[in-house]
Amino acid sequence: MFARIVSLQLKPNSHAAFSELFDKEILPTLRKQPGFRDEMLFVDPGAPEVVAISLWDSKESRETYERTTYPEVLKTLANVTSGTPKVSTFSGGLFDVPQNSHWGSSKRLIHHIYNARGRGIVADSVVDLHGL
């Protein structure tokens, strides 16, 4: 799994316009991209920062989007954002952890996201599959 994390600043009083653009234009565009898997959007209504995390099947799909489609997405958002968005890329994987390991007695999947430059785990989550 390959992640792309974009942090951007919204202009004052533009949360509603941003939400509408995201729902009606950005997300449908992402869904049309080869290799696109999912998008997570984090918005604090009282703050200007927005963080968007897109997940991709391959590094190549993510890079193709960055070269071909992302410049158009930036143009779409130009009226509601200020400054240049910060983009980071990461790679990760899912690891199956057997029952009775040091992680606990139930079967779990552990997801690690690694910094693209190989500087270690930057996010770590555990999904408990007990009872599934």
C-alpha positions as CSV (number, residue, x, y, z in Angstrom):
1,M,0.0,0.0,0.0
2,F,1.3,3.4,-0.9
3,A,0.0,6.6,0.8
4,R,0.1,10.2,-0.2
5,I,-0.5,12.8,2.5
6,V,-1.4,16.4,1.6
7,S,-1.6,19.1,4.2
8,L,-3.2,22.4,3.0
9,Q,-4.5,25.6,4.4
10,L,-8.0,26.9,3.7
11,K,-8.8,30.5,3.2
12,P,-11.0,32.1,5.9
13,N,-14.7,31.2,5.6
14,S,-14.1,28.6,2.9
15,H,-14.8,25.3,4.7
16,A,-18.3,24.9,3.1
17,A,-16.9,25.7,-0.4
18,F,-14.0,23.3,0.2
19,S,-16.4,20.5,1.3
20,E,-18.6,20.9,-1.7
21,L,-15.6,20.9,-4.1
22,F,-14.1,17.9,-2.4
23,D,-17.4,15.9,-2.6
24,K,-18.5,16.9,-6.1
25,E,-15.2,17.2,-7.9
26,I,-12.1,16.0,-6.1
27,L,-13.3,12.6,-4.8
28,P,-15.0,11.6,-8.1
29,T,-11.7,12.5,-9.9
30,L,-9.7,10.3,-7.4
31,R,-12.1,7.4,-7.9
32,K,-11.4,7.4,-11.6
33,Q,-7.6,7.1,-11.2
34,P,-6.1,3.7,-11.8
35,G,-4.7,2.2,-8.6
36,F,-6.6,4.5,-6.3
37,R,-7.9,2.7,-3.2
38,D,-9.3,5.2,-0.6
39,E,-9.2,8.7,0.7
40,M,-9.3,9.9,4.3
41,L,-10.0,13.6,4.9
42,F,-9.3,15.3,8.3
43,V,-10.9,18.8,8.7
44,D,-11.2,20.8,11.9
45,P,-14.1,23.2,11.3
46,G,-12.5,25.8,13.5
47,A,-9.0,25.7,12.0
48,P,-7.7,26.3,8.5
49,E,-5.6,23.1,8.1
50,V,-6.9,20.1,6.2
51,V,-5.1,16.8,5.9
52,A,-5.9,14.4,3.1
53,I,-4.5,10.9,2.9
54,S,-5.0,8.9,-0.3
55,L,-4.1,5.2,-0.6
56,W,-2.8,3.7,-3.8
57,D,-2.1,0.1,-5.0
58,S,1.3,1.0,-6.4
59,K,4.0,3.6,-6.3
60,E,3.5,4.0,-10.1
61,S,-0.2,4.7,-9.8
62,R,0.5,7.3,-7.1
63,E,3.2,8.9,-9.2
64,T,1.1,9.0,-12.3
65,Y,-1.7,10.8,-10.4
66,E,0.9,13.3,-9.1
67,R,2.2,14.1,-12.6
68,T,-1.1,14.0,-14.6
69,T,-4.1,14.8,-12.4
70,Y,-2.9,16.6,-9.2
71,P,-2.0,19.8,-11.0
72,E,-5.6,20.1,-12.1
73,V,-6.8,19.3,-8.6
74,L,-4.7,22.2,-7.3
75,K,-6.3,24.5,-9.9
76,T,-9.8,23.4,-8.7
77,L,-8.9,24.2,-5.1
78,A,-7.2,27.5,-5.9
79,N,-10.1,29.7,-4.8
80,V,-10.4,28.0,-1.3
81,T,-6.8,27.3,-0.4
82,S,-3.9,29.6,0.5
83,G,-0.2,28.8,0.1
84,T,1.3,25.7,-1.4
85,P,0.1,22.4,-0.1
86,K,2.7,20.1,1.6
87,V,2.9,16.6,0.1
88,S,4.5,13.6,1.7
89,T,4.6,10.0,0.4
90,F,4.8,6.8,2.3
91,S,4.8,3.1,1.8
92,G,3.4,0.5,4.1
93,G,2.2,-3.1,4.6
94,L,-0.2,-5.3,6.4
95,F,1.3,-8.0,8.6
96,D,-0.6,-11.0,9.9
97,V,0.2,-11.6,13.6
98,P,-0.6,-15.2,14.8
99,Q,-2.6,-15.8,17.9
100,N,-0.7,-16.1,21.2
101,S,2.0,-13.8,20.1
102,H,3.4,-11.1,22.3
103,W,0.7,-8.8,20.8
104,G,-2.0,-10.6,22.6
105,S,-4.2,-13.7,22.4
106,S,-6.5,-12.7,19.5
107,K,-5.5,-12.6,15.9
108,R,-4.7,-9.1,14.7
109,L,-3.5,-7.3,11.6
110,I,-0.8,-4.8,12.2
111,H,-0.5,-2.0,9.7
112,H,2.8,-0.1,9.6
113,I,3.3,3.0,7.4
114,Y,6.9,3.7,6.6
115,N,8.4,7.0,5.7
116,A,9.3,6.9,2.0
117,R,12.9,7.6,2.8
118,G,13.1,4.5,5.0
119,R,13.4,6.4,8.3
120,G,11.2,4.1,10.2
121,I,7.5,3.7,11.1
122,V,5.6,6.9,11.2
123,A,2.2,5.5,11.9
124,D,1.2,2.2,13.4
125,S,-2.2,0.7,13.9
126,V,-3.6,-2.6,15.1
127,V,-6.9,-4.1,13.9
128,D,-8.3,-6.8,16.3
129,L,-9.9,-9.6,14.2
130,H,-11.2,-11.5,17.2
131,G,-14.6,-13.0,16.4
132,L,-14.4,-12.4,12.7
